[in-house]
Each structure stands twice: as C-alpha cells, then as structure tokens.
C-alpha cells in the first residue's frame, strides 16, 4: 500500500479531508506489527490481550499534588481533640528534620459525619462527594518512602523515587495499547504550574517514547497549534505527507528498530489524525447547560477542575486509555482550615459529578477512578498557639480511594493509629497499590516487563502484591 497506490488514491481523496487523514497516514512510514501474544514488544498501539481477566479497561487518576491531609478529609481522629496543642518530641530513627524538635498536636478544624449506606467517614465540607461514597473504596493503609515532594510524587507516578522510570500510564499503554488511534492514549492535564518533578511524572522512562503522556493545557486552547493555518488545504497537507513519507522511508531503511524515529513518525501521524477528532472532543460547549452546571463550570472555585473532569469523561467516551488530572497544591503547613477548605470546594463538586456522570452513562463499571496524593500529613506541627495551624509531611499514613473499575465499592480498608501518624492495618507500600491497579486493568505486574539495563524491569521495581481487600 505504501508505493504507487498512494498516488492513485490521492486524487480520489481531494475534498474529503477527514477521510484523507485516515488513509494518507498509512503512508507516513514503515510499520511494525504487534501480536496479542507479544505484550512486551513495544510495537504499535493496538489492542493487546490482557494477562488476566480485566475488570476495568480505562483509568482516571486524580492526583492531589502537595499531600492532602487524611486527618482532615477521610480519616477522622477524635483523639486529637484531647491532645490539641500538647507538646511532645517524636523519637525513632526514621524521623525527618521536619518532624524533629518540639511538636504540638493539632486537632482538625473540620467536623466529620458518616455518609451513605456504607457509613463512610468524610469531612462535612465534602458536601457533594458524600453523596457518592457508596461507590468508593477508601484505603487508609498506603505508605511511601519519601518525605519530600519531588521524590514522593515521582514514586507515586512511577514506583521509583529517582528519575528514569516510566509512569503508571505509560506502563498501562505499553501493556494494553490504545482503544482509539485518533486520540492520544495517555493524557495528562496538569495545573498551570507543573507538579514537583515536572513532566518526568508522566514520561516514558526506558519504554519507547510513544508511551509517554500527552499534556493538555488547563486553560485557553487545550492544545496549541492543533488547527492548521487557514491557507493550508487538505491538498497541501497530502503533499507534505507524501514528501515526509519519502524522507522517513529513506532514513528508516538504514535504521531498523529505531525507537526514536518510530516515535517521531507516530507523533506526526497522531497529530494529523487529531485535527479531525480532537477539536470536537475538547469542545465543552457541546455539553448541556445542566451537565456544565453539575461539574461547576463557569462557577468559582470549581470552574477549572470542573473543566478537567468533564474533559476526562469525554476522553473516556472516546477511548483514551489513561487520563491523569492534577489539582493542588495541598501543601498546608499552616492555615490548613483556609487552604484545604478552598481546595475541597474547588474539587468536591467536579469529582462527584464525574463519578455520577460515568455511572449514568454506564462507564463507571469499566473505568477505574483513583484519588490520591504523594503522601499524607502529620497529626502535629512545630508551632504552638496562634491561628495558623497546619500539618507537615507524612509518608507513613495517607488515604487514597478508588471508585468503579471492579474496586470494592462502599468499603473502608485499613486503618491508622489513634492520631493518624502511621498506618497500622492492611499496610502496603505504594508499589502494591500499583500492582493492584494493573490487576484491575487486566495486567500482571510480573509479566508486564521491559528489558533494560541488563534485566527485565517492571512497575513495582522488584515485585509487589495485589491488595485483595481493594478488589470488588
């Protein structure tokens, strides 16, 4: 199909630009096949057979950058009311400089209640999410290794505290492929300021470059330069593609299995296909006013994250495999009532609308939604008195939650101690959370490997285990 057939086709394709995109792109460069029995070859982004029966086929990863406080959201600690402002000094070899010296317990400024038929604990300012708790599995036993934002965020996203490893979304795409070749399969919508660690949080690491995340902007035009200039016709683009094809074939003929070249070819192809499909996908004006209001669009402080959540639902409908949204920063070392209060108001309505909307459209059963930060927060701080109470970083206790995609709806798993300082029940490292997410998506972490640096590498680094309590 790559040779003379291209010339005979191009006259027939003139004037039908959308169809031209799909067919002309077959001529951009050489293709490598990828069979369903070769999940680790890193070939085309086609649908690949899962390792185990999948409960979910897509994932939305809601990343609360900065470390949301479990004590002030989903894990109430009445003991802190008794201990408020009592002085103590934390012992133990693992304490960080942030945790040393004189410390003072801090009670939560937020009241809690039990919500839903499951009786889940939730702070009262989550007025909308409280209506969705019967769809949620709250997990209080997760731990990470680092007390610092960049390394903890990187570990949350890649399983490793240090640079060079693929993101969870990249591993998912590598294992399962794309559901729709006309849109990016791994999409990230960060805040205006990137999270600590930057774009490496959604990078491909040592996987082929085609598996890295594609970023959309959170305001303005989501993708710059997506639309061609008005003077560029479909005929011009076809001519450009034909010339580019000849260059690519000549270059690739002496460079077999050149990942960077193949990734560049794939990027050109995807960019061209996106011109036909993505503008409609990103146009939120196609939604009803009722839907826009439900997500908090054109209202403050919910507009920005509401747009992200509505885009996520639209992308799931169009077959995007993995969507990651960022909101922050939750790094409330002081004034936690004001800071966390504002952030909860900005994400509460949009997240609740997302869960409800996915369920109403029959998508929640096959879409795994994850809410998490890079670590939790301490039950204390280093300041006594005043009104600026806050909390410091805590890698030993945090709350994450799952919804949909075969997770254990309407449950609370694990527990922290009486002050929320450390997980004490169903305790697992974040690597086990990664293994569990992959399992829900039909992937076995032990089989999803890539040979690099002299060994077969995997998301969990050196192996993890499924957390069975999180499975429905």
C-alpha positions, 0 to 999 in steps of 0.5 A, spaced: 500 500 500 505 504 501 508 505 493 504 507 487 497 506 490 498 512 494 498 516 488 492 513 485 488 514 491 490 521 492 486 524 487 480 520 489 481 523 496 481 531 494 475 534 498 474 529 503 479 531 508 477 527 514 477 521 510 484 523 507 487 523 514 485 516 515 488 513 509 494 518 507 497 516 514 498 509 512 503 512 508 507 516 513 512 510 514 514 503 515 510 499 520 511 494 525 506 489 527 504 487 534 501 480 536 496 479 542 501 474 544 507 479 544 505 484 550 512 486 551 514 488 544 513 495 544 510 495 537 504 499 535 498 501 539 493 496 538 489 492 542 493 487 546 490 481 550 490 482 557 494 477 562 488 476 566 481 477 566 480 485 566 475 488 570 476 495 568 479 497 561 480 505 562 483 509 568 482 516 571 487 518 576 486 524 580 492 526 583 492 531 589 499 534 588 502 537 595 499 531 600 492 532 602 491 531 609 487 524 611 486 527 618 482 532 615 478 529 609 477 521 610 480 519 616 477 522 622 481 522 629 477 524 635 483 523 639 486 529 637 481 533 640 484 531 647 491 532 645 490 539 641 496 543 642 500 538 647 507 538 646 511 532 645 518 530 641 517 524 636 523 519 637 525 513 632 530 513 627 526 514 621 524 521 623 525 527 618 528 534 620 521 536 619 518 532 624 524 533 629 524 538 635 518 540 639 511 538 636 504 540 638 498 536 636 493 539 632 486 537 632 482 538 625 478 544 624 473 540 620 467 536 623 466 529 620 459 525 619 458 518 616 455 518 609 451 513 605 449 506 606 456 504 607 457 509 613 463 512 610 467 517 614 468 524 610 469 531 612 462 535 612 465 540 607 465 534 602 458 536 601 457 533 594 462 527 594 458 524 600 453 523 596 457 518 592 461 514 597 457 508 596 461 507 590 468 508 593 473 504 596 477 508 601 484 505 603 487 508 609 493 503 609 498 506 603 505 508 605 511 511 601 518 512 602 519 519 601 518 525 605 519 530 600 515 532 594 519 531 588 521 524 590 514 522 593 510 524 587 515 521 582 514 514 586 507 515 586 507 516 578 512 511 577 514 506 583 521 509 583 523 515 587 529 517 582 528 519 575 528 514 569 522 510 570 516 510 566 509 512 569 503 508 571 500 510 564 505 509 560 506 502 563 498 501 562 499 503 554 505 499 553 501 493 556 494 494 553 495 499 547 490 504 545 482 503 544 482 509 539 488 511 534 485 518 533 486 520 540 492 520 544 492 514 549 495 517 555 493 524 557 495 528 562 492 535 564 496 538 569 495 545 573 498 551 570 504 550 574 507 543 573 507 538 579 514 537 583 518 533 578 515 536 572 513 532 566 518 526 568 511 524 572 508 522 566 514 520 561 516 514 558 522 512 562 526 506 558 519 504 554 519 507 547 517 514 547 510 513 544 508 511 551 509 517 554 503 522 556 500 527 552 499 534 556 493 538 555 493 545 557 488 547 563 486 553 560 485 557 553 486 552 547 487 545 550 492 544 545 496 549 541 497 549 534 492 543 533 488 547 527 492 548 521 493 555 518 487 557 514 491 557 507 493 550 508 488 545 504 487 538 505 491 538 498 497 541 501 497 537 507 497 530 502 503 533 499 507 534 505 505 527 507 507 524 501 514 528 501 515 526 509 513 519 507 519 519 502 524 522 507 522 517 513 522 511 508 529 513 506 532 514 513 528 508 516 531 503 511 538 504 514 535 504 521 531 498 523 528 498 530 529 505 531 525 507 537 526 514 536 524 515 529 518 510 530 516 515 535 517 521 531 513 518 525 507 516 530 507 523 533 506 526 526 501 521 524 497 522 531 497 529 530 494 529 523 489 524 525 487 529 531 485 535 527 479 531 525 477 528 532 480 532 537 477 539 536 470 536 537 472 532 543 475 538 547 469 542 545 465 543 552 460 547 549 457 541 546 455 539 553 448 541 556 447 547 560 445 542 566 451 537 565 456 544 565 452 546 571 453 539 575 461 539 574 461 547 576 463 550 570 463 557 569 462 557 577 468 559 582 472 555 585 470 549 581 470 552 574 477 549 572 477 542 575 470 542 573 473 543 566 478 537 567 473 532 569 468 533 564 474 533 559 476 526 562 469 523 561 469 525 554 476 522 553 473 516 556 467 516 551 472 516 546 477 511 548 483 514 551 486 509 555 489 513 561 487 520 563 491 523 569 488 530 572 492 534 577 489 539 582 493 542 588 497 544 591 495 541 598 501 543 601 498 546 608 503 547 613 499 552 616 492 555 615 490 548 613 482 550 615 483 556 609 487 552 604 484 545 604 477 548 605 478 552 598 481 546 595 475 541 597 470 546 594 474 547 588 474 539 587 468 536 591 463 538 586 467 536 579 469 529 582 462 527 584 459 529 578 464 525 574 463 519 578 455 520 577 456 522 570 460 515 568 455 511 572 449 514 568 452 513 562 454 506 564 462 507 564 463 507 571 463 499 571 469 499 566 473 505 568 477 505 574 477 512 578 483 513 583 484 519 588 490 520 591 496 524 593 504 523 594 503 522 601 499 524 607 500 529 613 502 529 620 497 529 626 502 535 629 506 541 627 512 545 630 508 551 632 504 552 638 498 557 639 496 562 634 491 561 628 495 558 623 495 551 624 497 546 619 500 539 618 507 537 615 509 531 611 507 524 612 509 518 608 507 513 613 499 514 613 495 517 607 488 515 604 487 514 597 480 511 594 478 508 588 471 508 585 468 503 579 473 499 575 471 492 579 474 496 586 470 494 592 465 499 592 462 502 599 468 499 603 473 502 608 480 498 608 485 499 613 486 503 618 491 508 622 493 509 629 489 513 634 492 520 631 493 518 624 501 518 624 502 511 621 498 506 618 497 500 622 492 495 618 492 492 611 499 496 610 502 496 603 507 500 600 505 504 594 508 499 589 502 494 591 497 499 590 500 499 583 500 492 582 493 492 584 491 497 579 494 493 573 490 487 576 484 491 575 486 493 568 487 486 566 495 486 567 500 482 571 505 486 574 510 480 573 509 479 566 508 486 564 516 487 563 521 491 559 528 489 558 533 494 560 539 495 563 541 488 563 534 485 566 527 485 565 524 491 569 517 492 571 512 497 575 513 495 582 521 495 581 522 488 584 515 485 585 509 487 589 502 484 591 495 485 589 491 488 595 485 483 595 481 487 600 481 493 594 478 488 589 470 488 588 
